[in-house]
Amino acid sequence: MPAFITFGRVLFAVLFIYSGATQLFGIQQTADFIAAKVTIPSLLAPYTKQLETMTGMTTPQMLAIGVGGFLIIAGLMIALNFAARFFAILLIIFVVVETFYFHDFWNQASPDNAKTLIDALKNLSLVGALFIIAGYGRGPRSVEPAYGDV
């Protein structure tokens, strides 16, 4: 059974690794998509302007790089089973926020929202799998004492 779990973890993580790499290879397209959907709150605007001045990039470009890097790192950590619970919880938060901003089927008319609804439901199933990884963690602990009979 552990081999199936390891194989499943690796296959599951491929989605996030590929998605992050795709976003990093197409930073401008990702940044344009983010700019169309996400508005920076006015409270954060002075800070984002400072970051834009320091880096020479727009806020959507910085977000695209950050998200792409995060997805690759989180996918690798889940595939390698290193801090899997922590990264699964971070990915749960990310997928829920991403679903809210980018798959807003409730704001679309009935025939147009079918694909967006399916994407949102796929994300819901990803959240379910991430909860399984977060709950399962590295696997069951052995019942043997840690140091044996001393």
Contact map, one row per residue, 1 for C-alpha under 8 A:
111110000000000000000000000000000000000000000000000000000000000000000000000000000000000000000000000000000000000000000000000000000000000000000000000000
111111000000000000000000000000000000000000000000000000000000000000000000000000000000000000000000000000000000000000000000000000000000000000000000000000
111111100000000000000000000000000000000000000000000000000000000000000000000000000000000000000000000000000000000000000000000000000000000000000000000000
111111110000000000000000000000000000000000000000000000000000000000000000000000000000000000000000000000000000000000000000000000000000000000000000000000
111111111000000000000000000000000000000000000000000000000000000000000000000000000000000000000000000000000000000000000000000000000000000000000000000000
011111111100000000000000000000000000000000000000000000000000000000000000000000100000000000000000000000000000000000000000000000000000000000000000000000
001111111110000000000000000000000000000000000000000000000000000000000000000000000000000000000000000000000000000000000000000000000000000000000000000000
000111111111000000000000000000000000000000000000000000000000000000000000000000000000000000000000000000000000000000000000000000000000000000000000000000
000011111111100000000000000000000000000000000000000000000000000000000000000001101000000000000000000000000000000000000000000000000000000000000000000000
000001111111110000000000000000000000000000000000000000000000000000000000000001110000000000000000000000000000000000000000000000000000000000000000000000
000000111111111000000000000000000000000000000000000000000000000000000000000000100000000000000000000000000000000000000000000000000000000000000000000000
000000011111111100000000000000000000000000000000000000000000000000000000000000100000000000000000000000000000000000000000000000000000000000000000000000
000000001111111110000000000000000000000000000000000000000000000000000000001101100000000000000000000000000000000000000000000000000000000000000000000000
000000000111111111000000000000000000000000000000000000000000000000000000001000100000000000000000000000000000000000000000000000000000000000000000000000
000000000011111111100000000000000000000000000000000000000000000000000000001000000000000000000000000000000000000000000000000000000000000000000000000000
000000000001111111110000000000000000000000000000000000000000000000000011011000000000000000000000000000000000000000000000000000000000000000000000000000
000000000000111111111000000000000000000000000000000000000000000000000011111100000000000000000000000000000000000000000000000000000000000000000000000000
000000000000011111111100000000000000000000000000000000000000000000000001000000000000000000000000000000000000000000000000000000000000000000000000000000
000000000000001111111110000000000000000000000000000000000000000000010011000000000000000000000000000000000000000000000000000000000000000000000000000000
000000000000000111111111000000000000000000000000000000000000000000111111000000000000000000000000000000000000000000000000000000000000000000000000000000
000000000000000011111111100000000000000000000000000000000000000000011001000000000000000000000000000000000000000000000000000000000000000000000000000000
000000000000000001111111110000000000000000000000000000000000000000010000000000000000000000000000000000000000000000000000000000000000000000000000000000
000000000000000000111111111001000000000000000000000000000000000110110000000000000000000000000000000000000000000000000000000000000000000000000000000000
000000000000000000011111111000000000000000000000000000000000000110011000000000000000000000000000000000000000000000000000000000000000000000000000000000
000000000000000000001111111000000000000000000000000000000000000000000000000000000000000000000000000000000000000000000000000000000000000000000000000000
000000000000000000000111111111000000000000000000000000000000000000000000000000000000000000000000000000000000000000000000000000000000000000000000000000
000000000000000000000011111111100000000000000000000000000000100110000000000000000000000000000000000000000000000000000000000000000000000000000000000000
000000000000000000000000011111110000000000000000000000000000100000000000000000000000000000000000000000000000000000000000000000000000000000000000000000
000000000000000000000000011111111000000000000000000000000000000000000000000000000000000000000000000000000000000000000000000000000000000000000000000000
000000000000000000000010011111111100000000000000000000000000100100000000000000000000000000000000000000000000000000000000000000000000000000000000000000
000000000000000000000000001111111110000000000000000000000001101100000000000000000000000000000000000000000000000000000000000000000000000000000000000000
000000000000000000000000000111111111000000000000000000000001000000000000000000000000000000000000000000000000000000000000000000000000000000000000000000
000000000000000000000000000011111111100000000000000000000000000000000000000000000000000000000000000000000000000000000000000000000000000000000000000000
000000000000000000000000000001111111110000000000000000000001001100000000000000000000000000000000000000000000000000000000000000000000000000000000000000
000000000000000000000000000000111111111000000000000000000001000000000000000000000000000000000000000000000000000000000000000000000000000000000000000000
000000000000000000000000000000011111110000000000000000000000000000000000000000000000000000000000000000000000000000000000000000000000000000000000000000
000000000000000000000000000000001111111000000000000000000000000000000000000000000000000000000000000011000000000000000000000000000000000000000000000000
000000000000000000000000000000000111111100000000000000000000000000000000000000000000000000000000000010000000000000000000000000000000000000000000000000
000000000000000000000000000000000010111110000000000000000000000000000000000000000000000000000000000000000000000000000000000000000000000000000000000000
000000000000000000000000000000000000011111011000000000000000000000000000000000000000000000000000000000000000000000000000000000000000000000000000000000
000000000000000000000000000000000000001111111000000000000000000000000000000000000000000000000000000000000000000000000000000000000000000000000000000000
000000000000000000000000000000000000000111111100000000000000000000000000000000000000000000000000000000000000000000000000000000000000000000000000000000
000000000000000000000000000000000000000011111100000000000000000000000000000000000000000000000000000000000000000000000000000000000000000000000000000000
000000000000000000000000000000000000000111111111000000000000000000000000000000000000000000000000000000000000000000000000000000000000000000000000000000
000000000000000000000000000000000000000111111111100000000000000000000000000000000000000000000000000000000000000000000000000000000000000000000000000000
000000000000000000000000000000000000000001111111110000000000000000000000000000000000000000000000000000000000000000000000000000000000000000000000000000
000000000000000000000000000000000000000000011111111000000000000000000000000000000000000000000000000000000000000000000000000000000000000000000000000000
000000000000000000000000000000000000000000011111111100000010000000000000000000000000000000000000000000000000000000000000000000000000000000000000000000
000000000000000000000000000000000000000000001111111110000000000000000000000000000000000000000000000000000000000000000000000000000000000000000000000000
000000000000000000000000000000000000000000000111111111000000000000000000000000000000000000000000000000000000000000000000000000000000000000000000000000
000000000000000000000000000000000000000000000011111111100010000000000000000000000000000000000000000000000000000000000000000000000000000000000000000000
000000000000000000000000000000000000000000000001111111111110000000000000000000000000000000000000000000000000000000000000000000000000000000000000000000
000000000000000000000000000000000000000000000000111111111000000000000000000000000000000000000000000000000000000000000000000000000000000000000000000000
000000000000000000000000000000000000000000000000011111110000000000000000000000000000000000000000000000000000000000000000000000000000000000000000000000
000000000000000000000000000000000000000000000000001111111000000000000000000000000000000000000000000000000000000000000000000000000000000000000000000000
000000000000000000000000000000000000000000000000000111111100000000000000000000000000000000000000000000000000000000000000000000000000000000000000000000
000000000000000000000000000000000000000000000000000110111110110000000000000000000000000000000000000000000000000000000000000000000000000000000000000000
000000000000000000000000000000000000000000000000000100011111110000000000000000000000000000000000000000000000000000000000000000000000000000000000000000
000000000000000000000000000000000000000000000001001100001111111000000000000000000000000000000000000000000000000000000000000000000000000000000000000000
000000000000000000000000000000110110000000000000000000000111111100000000000000000000000000000000000000000000000000000000000000000000000000000000000000
000000000000000000000000001101100000000000000000000000001111111110000000000000000000000000000000000000000000000000000000000000000000000000000000000000
000000000000000000000000000000000000000000000000000000001111111111000000000000000000000000000000000000000000000000000000000000000000000000000000000000
000000000000000000000000000000100100000000000000000000000011111111100000000000000000000000000000000000000000000000000000000000000000000000000000000000
000000000000000000000011001001100100000000000000000000000001111111110000000000000000000000000000000000000000000000000000000000000000000000000000000000
000000000000000000000011001000000000000000000000000000000000111111111000000000000000000000000000000000000000000000000000000000000000000000000000000000
000000000000000000000000000000000000000000000000000000000000011111111100000000000000000000000000000000000000000000000000000000000000000000000000000000
000000000000000000010010000000000000000000000000000000000000001111111110000000000000000000000000000000000000000000000000000000000000000000000000000000
000000000000000000111111000000000000000000000000000000000000000111111111000000000000000000000000000000000000000000000000000000000000000000000000000000
000000000000000000011001000000000000000000000000000000000000000011111111100000000000000000000000000000000000000000000000000000000000000000000000000000
000000000000000000010000000000000000000000000000000000000000000001111111110000000000000000000000000000000000000000000000000000000000000000000000000000
000000000000000110110000000000000000000000000000000000000000000000111111111000000000000000000000000000000000000000000000000000000000000000000000000000
000000000000000111111000000000000000000000000000000000000000000000011111111100000000000000000000000000000000000000000000000000000000000000000000000000
000000000000000010000000000000000000000000000000000000000000000000001111111110000000000000000000000000000000000000000000000000000000000000000000000000
000000000000000110000000000000000000000000000000000000000000000000000111111111000000001100100000000000000000000000000000000000000000000000000000000000
000000000000111110000000000000000000000000000000000000000000000000000011111111100000000000000000000000000000000000000000000000000000000000000000000000
000000000000100010000000000000000000000000000000000000000000000000000001111111110000000000000000000000000000000000000000000000000000000000000000000000
000000000000000000000000000000000000000000000000000000000000000000000000111111111111001000000000000000000000000000000000000000000000000000000000000000
000000001100100000000000000000000000000000000000000000000000000000000000011111111111001100000000000000000000000000000000000000000000000000000000000000
000001001111110000000000000000000000000000000000000000000000000000000000001111111100000000000000000000000000000000000000000000000000000000000000000000
000000000100000000000000000000000000000000000000000000000000000000000000000111111100000000000000000000000000000000000000000000000000000000000000000000
000000001000000000000000000000000000000000000000000000000000000000000000000011111111000000000000000000000000000000000000000000000000000001000000000000
000000000000000000000000000000000000000000000000000000000000000000000000000011111111000000000000000000000000000000000000000000000000000001000000000000
000000000000000000000000000000000000000000000000000000000000000000000000000011001111111000000000000000000000000000000000000000000000000000000000000000
000000000000000000000000000000000000000000000000000000000000000000000000000011001111111100000000000000000000000000000000000000000000110011000000000000
000000000000000000000000000000000000000000000000000000000000000000000000000000000011111110000000000000000000000000000000000000000000111111000000000000
000000000000000000000000000000000000000000000000000000000000000000000000000000000011111111000000000000000000000000000000000000000000010000000000000000
000000000000000000000000000000000000000000000000000000000000000000000000010011000011111111100000000000000000000000000000000000000000000000000000000000
000000000000000000000000000000000000000000000000000000000000000000000000010001000001111111110000000000000000000000000000000000000110110000000000000000
000000000000000000000000000000000000000000000000000000000000000000000000000000000000111111111000000000000000000000000000000000000110010000000000000000
000000000000000000000000000000000000000000000000000000000000000000000000000000000000011111111100000000000000000000000000000000000000000000000000000000
000000000000000000000000000000000000000000000000000000000000000000000000010000000000001111111110000000000000000000000000000000000100000000000000000000
000000000000000000000000000000000000000000000000000000000000000000000000000000000000000111111111000000000000000000000000000000100110000000000000000000
000000000000000000000000000000000000000000000000000000000000000000000000000000000000000011111111100000000000000000000000000000000000000000000000000000
000000000000000000000000000000000000000000000000000000000000000000000000000000000000000001111111110000000000000000000000000000000000000000000000000000
000000000000000000000000000000000000000000000000000000000000000000000000000000000000000000111111111000000000000000000000001001100000000000000000000000
000000000000000000000000000000000000000000000000000000000000000000000000000000000000000000011111111100000000000000000000001100100000000000000000000000
000000000000000000000000000000000000000000000000000000000000000000000000000000000000000000001111111110000000000000000000000000000000000000000000000000
000000000000000000000000000000000000000000000000000000000000000000000000000000000000000000000111111111100000000000000000000000000000000000000000000000
000000000000000000000000000000000000000000000000000000000000000000000000000000000000000000000011111111110000000000000001001000000000000000000000000000
000000000000000000000000000000000000000000000000000000000000000000000000000000000000000000000001111111110000000000000000000000000000000000000000000000
000000000000000000000000000000000000110000000000000000000000000000000000000000000000000000000000111111110000000000000000000000000000000000000000000000
000000000000000000000000000000000000100000000000000000000000000000000000000000000000000000000000011111110000000000000000000000000000000000000000000000
000000000000000000000000000000000000000000000000000000000000000000000000000000000000000000000000011111111000000000011011000000000000000000000000000000
000000000000000000000000000000000000000000000000000000000000000000000000000000000000000000000000001111111111000000011001000000000000000000000000000000
000000000000000000000000000000000000000000000000000000000000000000000000000000000000000000000000000000111111000011011001000000000000000000000000000000
000000000000000000000000000000000000000000000000000000000000000000000000000000000000000000000000000000011111100010000000000000000000000000000000000000
000000000000000000000000000000000000000000000000000000000000000000000000000000000000000000000000000000011111100000000000000000000000000000000000000000
000000000000000000000000000000000000000000000000000000000000000000000000000000000000000000000000000000011111110110000000000000000000000000000000000000
000000000000000000000000000000000000000000000000000000000000000000000000000000000000000000000000000000000111111110000000000000000000000000000000000000
000000000000000000000000000000000000000000000000000000000000000000000000000000000000000000000000000000000001111111000000000000000000000000000000000000
000000000000000000000000000000000000000000000000000000000000000000000000000000000000000000000000000000000000111111000000000000000000000000000000000000
000000000000000000000000000000000000000000000000000000000000000000000000000000000000000000000000000000000001111111110000000000000000000000000000000000
000000000000000000000000000000000000000000000000000000000000000000000000000000000000000000000000000000001101111111111000000000000000000000000000000000
000000000000000000000000000000000000000000000000000000000000000000000000000000000000000000000000000000001000011111111100000000000000000000000000000000
000000000000000000000000000000000000000000000000000000000000000000000000000000000000000000000000000000000000000111111110000000000000000000000000000000
000000000000000000000000000000000000000000000000000000000000000000000000000000000000000000000000000000111000000111111111000000000000000000000000000000
000000000000000000000000000000000000000000000000000000000000000000000000000000000000000000000000000000111000000011111111100000000000000000000000000000
000000000000000000000000000000000000000000000000000000000000000000000000000000000000000000000000000000000000000001111111110000000000000000000000000000
000000000000000000000000000000000000000000000000000000000000000000000000000000000000000000000000000000100000000000111111111000000000000000000000000000
000000000000000000000000000000000000000000000000000000000000000000000000000000000000000000000000001000111000000000011111111100000000000000000000000000
000000000000000000000000000000000000000000000000000000000000000000000000000000000000000000000000000000000000000000001111111110000000000000000000000000
000000000000000000000000000000000000000000000000000000000000000000000000000000000000000000000000000000000000000000000111111111000000000000000000000000
000000000000000000000000000000000000000000000000000000000000000000000000000000000000000000000011001000000000000000000011111111100000000000000000000000
000000000000000000000000000000000000000000000000000000000000000000000000000000000000000000000001000000000000000000000001111111110000000000000000000000
000000000000000000000000000000000000000000000000000000000000000000000000000000000000000000000000000000000000000000000000111111111000000000000000000000
000000000000000000000000000000000000000000000000000000000000000000000000000000000000000000000010000000000000000000000000011111111100000000000000000000
000000000000000000000000000000000000000000000000000000000000000000000000000000000000000000010011000000000000000000000000001111111110000000000000000000
000000000000000000000000000000000000000000000000000000000000000000000000000000000000000000000000000000000000000000000000000111111111000000000000000000
000000000000000000000000000000000000000000000000000000000000000000000000000000000000000000000000000000000000000000000000000011111111100000000000000000
000000000000000000000000000000000000000000000000000000000000000000000000000000000000000110110000000000000000000000000000000001111111110000000000000000
000000000000000000000000000000000000000000000000000000000000000000000000000000000000000110010000000000000000000000000000000000111111111000000000000000
000000000000000000000000000000000000000000000000000000000000000000000000000000000000000000000000000000000000000000000000000000011111111100000000000000
000000000000000000000000000000000000000000000000000000000000000000000000000000000001100100000000000000000000000000000000000000001111111110000000000000
000000000000000000000000000000000000000000000000000000000000000000000000000000000001110110000000000000000000000000000000000000000111111110000000000000
000000000000000000000000000000000000000000000000000000000000000000000000000000000000100000000000000000000000000000000000000000000011111110000000000000
000000000000000000000000000000000000000000000000000000000000000000000000000000000000100000000000000000000000000000000000000000000001111111110000000000
000000000000000000000000000000000000000000000000000000000000000000000000000000000001100000000000000000000000000000000000000000000000111111100000000000
000000000000000000000000000000000000000000000000000000000000000000000000000000001101100000000000000000000000000000000000000000000000000111110000000000
000000000000000000000000000000000000000000000000000000000000000000000000000000000000000000000000000000000000000000000000000000000000000111111000000000
000000000000000000000000000000000000000000000000000000000000000000000000000000000000000000000000000000000000000000000000000000000000000101111100000000
000000000000000000000000000000000000000000000000000000000000000000000000000000000000000000000000000000000000000000000000000000000000000000111110000000
000000000000000000000000000000000000000000000000000000000000000000000000000000000000000000000000000000000000000000000000000000000000000000011111100000
000000000000000000000000000000000000000000000000000000000000000000000000000000000000000000000000000000000000000000000000000000000000000000001111100000
000000000000000000000000000000000000000000000000000000000000000000000000000000000000000000000000000000000000000000000000000000000000000000000111110100
000000000000000000000000000000000000000000000000000000000000000000000000000000000000000000000000000000000000000000000000000000000000000000000111111110
000000000000000000000000000000000000000000000000000000000000000000000000000000000000000000000000000000000000000000000000000000000000000000000001111100
000000000000000000000000000000000000000000000000000000000000000000000000000000000000000000000000000000000000000000000000000000000000000000000000111111
000000000000000000000000000000000000000000000000000000000000000000000000000000000000000000000000000000000000000000000000000000000000000000000001111111
000000000000000000000000000000000000000000000000000000000000000000000000000000000000000000000000000000000000000000000000000000000000000000000000101111
000000000000000000000000000000000000000000000000000000000000000000000000000000000000000000000000000000000000000000000000000000000000000000000000001111
